[in-house]
Amino acid sequence: MSTEQEQEIIQALCTLPLSIRITPRKNGGYTWACVDGSGRGPTLASVIAAGVSYLTSRLAGDTTVIDDLRLAPLRERATRAEQSEARVKESRKPITDTLPTQETRDAWVYAFCAKGDYPEHTERCGKWLIFCSSTRIDEEWQRIKHAVEQGQLGSQAKVSTAASSRVRRSGQHVICVYTYDYEDSTDARRIRQVLRDLGFTQKLPYKSDEETLNGRYGKDATSIYNE
């Protein structure tokens, strides 16, 4: 569901005779508040349903008032939008089975760990960056992909593909090899050593996901490690 769709539904709920106030939470999910009741839920549809159930109990089955609130269409609309979004996400599962120079649909191809355990990513996750020309990227990526799948690196890696506008402009790909937390320097440097053993002996920058999310690239980005 788009942000615009969410805001439209949330605003509509606020204009009802007995309003249900819904607020997105910073760490995901939503909270609802109505009269003297409140709660939280993982999706917009779930908190609308919770608010409606609360109102129903408070109004002791007064269906005339409930019908006047026009809640059912809004709840159905939110549910349909979330179901549509789920179908889109299902059809857009990460691509893992093509070479970067041959992928023309998505900007990234991924590799995931299939053996062993690795800590879940924290908000301080980041990645080692390996830059490579189009003439060498397929070979280099296959080495990284195999190492990730065998549990030698972290939980995942990704590589930019021929579908990436940056690759089309520069002719240069980037491989991102993730670590779960940049404050765990032992793990970050263990992964860096594995990359050296795989033949990536040149200096590599390490960038946090926070830098990427804030739109800092190239000279504007700060490398936590550069080894």
N, C-alpha and C positions, 0 to 999 in steps of 0.2 A: 504494500500500500504506500502511495506517495505521501510525502509530508503535507502536501496541499489537501489530499483527501482526508488525512487524519484531522487536520485543523478544521476542515469544514464540518466534520461530524462532531468534534469536540465543541465547537462554537454552537452548533445546533442544540446540543444537549444543555448548554448553559442558558439558552433562551426559553426552555420549557417552563410551564407554570411551577413545577417543582424541579429545580435544576439538578443535574448530576454533573459535578465538576470533575473532570479527568485531567490528570497531569502526567506527562511522560517522565519517567525516572532517569537520572543520569546514567545509571549502570544497567539500564534495560528494564522493560516492563512498564507498568502504569499504576497509578493510584487513583481511587475514586472517592468522592465524598458527597453525601446527600443528607440533608437535614442533620441528624446527629450521628449518622453512621459513616463509616469509611472502610477502605480495604485496599488491597493491591492484587495485581494479576499479571501474567506474562504477556498477554495480548490485549489489544483494544477491545476485541469482541468479548473477551472474558470479563473485563471490568464493567463493560456495559451490562452484560448478563448479571453480574453480581449486584450492580446498582439497581437494576430492574427488580431482581428478587427481593432486595431490601425494601424497595418502595412497596412492592406487593404485600409484603408482610406488615409494613407500617400502616398501609391503607386498609388492612383487614379485608381484602377481597373486593373492594369497591371498584368494580370493573369499569364503571362509567368514567371515573376519574383517571384510571389507568389508560383507558382508550384515548381520553383527551390528551394524555401526555405524548402520544405519537412516538412511543419508544420502540415498538416492534419493528417498524420500517428501518429505523436507524441501526438497530442491532443486526437485522438481516443484511443491511448494506455493508456494515463493518465485517461481518462474517464472510460475505461473498468476496469482498476485496482481499481479505487475508487468505482465503482459499485460492484465489487467482494468483496471489503473490507466491504461495507455496508451490503451485504448479510451475510457475516460471523458474523458481529456484531449483526445482527438481530437474527441469530441462537444462539448467545451466550448471550442472555438476562440474567440478574442476577437471580439466582435460589432462590426462596423464600418459596417453598412449601414442603421441605423435612427436616428431622431431621439431625443434623450434623453427627451422627454416621452411618446414612444410606446413606449419599451422597457420591458416589464414582466417580462422573464425574468431579466436580469442587471443588477447594480447599476452597471455601467460600459459605455460605448461607447467604442471606441478609434479613433484615426487613426494611420497609419504613413507615414513618408516613402517616396515612390516615385521620387524623383529625386535624383541627386547622392549624395555620400558624407558621412557624419557619424560621428565617433568612437564606438566602443562604450562603453557605460556602465561606469563604474568603481564601486567601493564608495562613492564620494562623490557619486553622482548625486543630483539633486534636481529640484524643479519650481517654476515660478511658478504661483501660485494665483489664479484669477479666480472670484469669487463672483457668482452671477447668479440672478435670480428665475425661476420657471417660465414666466412670461409672455414672457421674452426669451431664454431659454436656447437654443431651437432655432436662432434666427437667429445668435446669438453663436457657437454651436458650429460652424455651417456655415462661418463665416469662418475659425475656427481650423483646422478639418479641411482645408479647401482649402489653407491656407498650409503645413500640415505635409506634405501629400501632394505639394506642389510644391517641397519642399525649402527653404522659406524659414525654417523654425524648426529644431527639433531632429529626433530620430529618431521621436518619438511624442508623442501627447497623449491624454488620456482625459477623459470627462465623466461625472458621476454622473447616474443616470437615475431615472425614476419608480419603479423597483423598489428603490431605495435607501431604507432605513429612515430615514436622516438627512434625505433629501429629503422623505419623507412627513411627518416631524415638523416640519420648519422651512419647507418650501416653497422652499428655496434649494438650488441646484445649485452644484457646483464643477467648474471646468475645470482640469486639471493639465497644464501645458506643460513637458515635461522637458528638462533639459540633462544632458550626460554626466558632468560633474564640477564641483561648485560652487567648487572651487579655481581653475578656469579662469574668472576673473571677466570676461575679455574676451568669451568666448563667452556667458556668462550675460547680460551686459549687451547684447550684440548681439541676442540673442533678445528681451530686454526692449524694445529699441528697435523691433524689428519689431512687437511687440504694440502699442506706441504708435501706430505707423503704421497698424495695423489698427483703431485707434479706442479701444484700452484705455488711456486716459490717466490713469485713477485710480491711486493708489498700490497696488502689488501686493506681497504678501509672497512670499518665496522660502523653501521648506522642504526640508530634506534628507530623503531616504528613510529615513535612520537614525532621525530623529525619529519618522516614521510607524511604523516597525517597533517602536520602543520605546513605542508607544501614546501619544505626546504630541500632543495636539490643542488647538486654541484657545489660551487663555492659557498652557497648560502647554508649548506649543511655542516654540522659538526661531527667529526669522526670520534667516537669514543675510544676506539683502538685503531692503530694503523701499523700493521705488522706483516 
